């Protein structure tokens, strides 16, 4: 049995809540070294991905550690970092969905699964260098979307989530509004979201 050790010094301490003490078996020291390298290249984006799904730091850490253990058990000798990354995000997604199903946090009920998935995908595309900043912006956007009235969230969903080109027209009919009015409302909503996001980010500085 080999104990997984990630990083040295301050870096190891920073990551202790994610992987310290995680016992893994069936691998050599060389396996652990490669696994660690791949993890270090993936962890920021993976953490951002989980953050957009769970919005709960403790849950993110638990799902991160569980996902890492699953990836270790599924690893293959021929894997490159892209293979590691693909499996890590897949495992993290299932762990997060399982957590949401079990806990059913109220703060997640306002956003549709589709929009949550889009935000999570943006987080997954974050680079190691910019992941923290991108995560902050995505989290701010999510919080701002949740404050929108239901009719505006409905428009946003129809415009940016639906694969049906007529979905926005259906929303306009439902809300008894002309398409021109709907497009104007969408523009006002986008502007309001931009202002809301900048306000939240500015308040964190």
PyMOL commands that set and color helices and strands:
alter all, ss='L'
color gray80, all
select helices_A, chain A and resi 9-14+16-19+29-54+57-74+81-103+106-108+113-124+131-146+150-160+167-174+179-203
alter helices_A, ss='H'
color red, helices_A
select strands_A, chain A and resi 2-3+23-24
alter strands_A, ss='S'
color yellow, strands_A
deselect
rebuild
show_as cartoon
